[in-house]
Amino acid sequence: MSEQTTTPDLVQNGSQPGVRLQILTQYIRDLSFENAVAQRGMPAGEVQPEISVQVSLDARKRQVEHQYEVISKFRVQSTNARDKAPIFLCELDYGGIFHVEGVPEDQLHPFLMIECPRMMFPYVRRIISDMTRDGGFPPFNMDPVDFVALYRQEIARRMSAERPADQPLS
């Protein structure tokens, strides 16, 4: 039986160097959980929860070469479907420090805003699930986030904000 070693660096075969992505650290930057039901009370039979999730992302270059900080902000809000009264609110800012090499400059921004949050998402999901459970509710198992679609929406929003109001769309 022979062993084959593959390397992510493609320099050996004459192609462009491969991408190197390493998570240096992950951390909770800010976390809050508000249980509105416990504060004001609500009979259990009257609760029909509706949950909304809002996600925003931010990335910045650090002073160290090839290092970037990516922050994922999640806002999970549950309201009662009957009267729109708040049930709970969970807000989490989760950060990661990444070492990134080999990504062309024109592809770096989408790489940071898609791949890095995608790598952190399982941890974010667990934290939010634990917070809702520890807050007295069933654990909220957030559906996977499509970071590609989120990135495209943000780019489209920025482009429409830059276009003058009287200019036609096409």
C-alpha positions as CSV (number, residue, x, y, z in Angstrom):
1,M,0.0,0.0,0.0
2,S,1.5,3.4,-1.0
3,E,0.6,6.7,0.5
4,Q,0.0,9.7,-1.7
5,T,0.4,13.2,-0.3
6,T,-1.5,16.0,-1.9
7,T,-0.7,19.6,-1.3
8,P,-3.1,22.6,-1.6
9,D,-0.3,24.6,-3.1
10,L,-0.5,24.3,-6.9
11,V,2.9,25.8,-7.6
12,Q,4.4,22.4,-8.2
13,N,2.5,21.9,-11.5
14,G,3.1,25.4,-12.8
15,S,-0.4,26.8,-12.0
16,Q,-1.2,29.8,-9.7
17,P,-0.5,29.2,-6.1
18,G,-3.4,27.8,-4.1
19,V,-5.5,29.6,-1.6
20,R,-4.4,29.3,2.1
21,L,-7.1,29.9,4.6
22,Q,-6.6,29.4,8.3
23,I,-8.8,30.4,11.2
24,L,-6.6,31.9,13.8
25,T,-9.3,32.6,16.4
26,Q,-13.0,32.9,16.8
27,Y,-14.8,34.8,19.5
28,I,-18.1,36.2,20.8
29,R,-17.8,40.0,20.4
30,D,-21.2,40.8,21.8
31,L,-24.2,38.7,23.0
32,S,-27.5,39.6,24.4
33,F,-30.7,37.7,25.1
34,E,-34.0,39.2,26.2
35,N,-36.9,37.0,27.4
36,A,-39.9,39.4,27.0
37,V,-42.3,36.6,28.1
38,A,-40.6,36.3,31.5
39,Q,-40.7,40.0,32.0
40,R,-44.4,40.6,31.3
41,G,-45.9,37.1,31.4
42,M,-48.0,35.5,28.7
43,P,-50.2,32.4,29.1
44,A,-48.7,29.5,27.2
45,G,-51.8,28.7,25.2
46,E,-51.7,32.2,23.6
47,V,-48.3,32.0,22.1
48,Q,-47.9,31.4,18.4
49,P,-44.3,32.3,17.7
50,E,-43.0,33.8,14.4
51,I,-39.2,34.0,14.1
52,S,-37.2,36.3,11.9
53,V,-33.5,36.2,11.4
54,Q,-31.4,39.2,10.2
55,V,-27.7,38.7,9.2
56,S,-25.1,41.3,8.4
57,L,-21.4,41.0,7.8
58,D,-18.3,43.1,8.1
59,A,-14.7,42.5,7.2
60,R,-11.5,44.5,7.7
61,K,-7.8,44.1,7.1
62,R,-5.7,43.9,10.3
63,Q,-2.2,45.4,10.7
64,V,-0.6,42.0,10.4
65,E,0.0,40.9,6.8
66,H,-2.6,38.5,5.3
67,Q,-4.8,38.8,8.4
68,Y,-8.4,39.8,8.3
69,E,-11.2,40.2,10.9
70,V,-14.7,39.1,9.9
71,I,-17.7,39.9,12.0
72,S,-21.1,38.1,11.5
73,K,-24.0,39.9,13.2
74,F,-27.1,37.8,13.8
75,R,-30.4,39.2,15.2
76,V,-33.0,36.5,15.9
77,Q,-36.4,37.9,17.0
78,S,-39.5,35.9,18.0
79,T,-42.9,37.6,18.1
80,N,-46.4,36.3,18.8
81,A,-48.3,35.9,15.5
82,R,-51.5,37.0,17.2
83,D,-50.6,40.4,18.5
84,K,-46.9,40.9,17.3
85,A,-45.8,41.1,21.0
86,P,-42.2,40.3,21.4
87,I,-41.3,36.8,22.8
88,F,-37.5,36.9,22.8
89,L,-34.7,38.7,21.1
90,C,-31.2,37.2,20.7
91,E,-28.4,39.3,19.2
92,L,-24.9,37.9,18.5
93,D,-21.8,39.5,17.0
94,Y,-19.4,36.7,16.3
95,G,-15.9,37.4,15.0
96,G,-13.1,35.5,13.5
97,I,-9.5,36.3,12.7
98,F,-8.4,34.7,9.4
99,H,-5.0,34.2,7.7
100,V,-5.7,34.4,3.9
101,E,-3.1,34.0,1.2
102,G,-3.3,33.3,-2.5
103,V,-6.6,35.0,-3.2
104,P,-6.5,37.5,-6.1
105,E,-7.2,41.1,-4.9
106,D,-10.3,41.4,-7.0
107,Q,-11.7,38.2,-5.4
108,L,-10.7,39.0,-1.8
109,H,-13.8,40.9,-0.7
110,P,-16.3,38.2,-1.8
111,F,-14.0,35.5,-0.3
112,L,-14.0,37.2,3.1
113,M,-17.7,37.9,3.0
114,I,-18.7,34.4,1.9
115,E,-16.2,31.7,2.9
116,C,-15.2,33.1,6.3
117,P,-18.7,33.5,7.6
118,R,-19.5,30.0,6.1
119,M,-16.7,28.5,8.2
120,M,-18.0,30.3,11.4
121,F,-21.7,29.5,10.9
122,P,-21.8,26.1,12.8
123,Y,-20.5,27.8,15.9
124,V,-22.9,30.7,15.6
125,R,-25.8,28.3,15.1
126,R,-24.8,26.4,18.3
127,I,-24.5,29.5,20.4
128,I,-27.9,30.8,19.3
129,S,-29.5,27.4,19.9
130,D,-27.9,27.3,23.4
131,M,-29.0,30.8,24.2
132,T,-32.7,30.2,23.2
133,R,-32.7,26.9,25.2
134,D,-31.0,28.6,28.2
135,G,-33.5,31.4,27.9
136,G,-36.4,29.1,28.6
137,F,-37.5,28.3,25.0
138,P,-37.0,25.3,22.7
139,P,-33.6,25.5,21.0
140,F,-33.8,27.5,17.8
141,N,-31.9,25.5,15.1
142,M,-31.3,28.2,12.5
143,D,-31.4,27.1,8.9
144,P,-28.2,27.4,7.0
145,V,-27.5,30.9,5.6
146,D,-26.8,31.4,1.9
147,F,-23.8,33.7,2.2
148,V,-23.5,34.0,-1.6
149,A,-27.1,35.3,-1.9
150,L,-26.5,37.6,1.0
151,Y,-23.4,39.0,-0.6
152,R,-25.1,39.6,-3.9
153,Q,-28.0,41.3,-2.2
154,E,-25.6,43.6,-0.4
155,I,-23.7,44.5,-3.6
156,A,-27.1,45.2,-5.4
157,R,-28.2,47.4,-2.4
158,R,-24.9,49.4,-2.6
159,M,-25.2,49.8,-6.3
160,S,-28.8,51.1,-6.1
161,A,-27.8,53.5,-3.3
162,E,-25.1,55.0,-5.5
163,R,-27.4,55.4,-8.5
164,P,-29.1,58.8,-8.7
165,A,-32.9,58.6,-8.0
166,D,-33.8,60.0,-11.5
167,Q,-31.5,57.6,-13.4
168,P,-33.3,54.6,-15.1
169,L,-32.4,51.1,-14.0
170,S,-31.1,50.1,-17.4
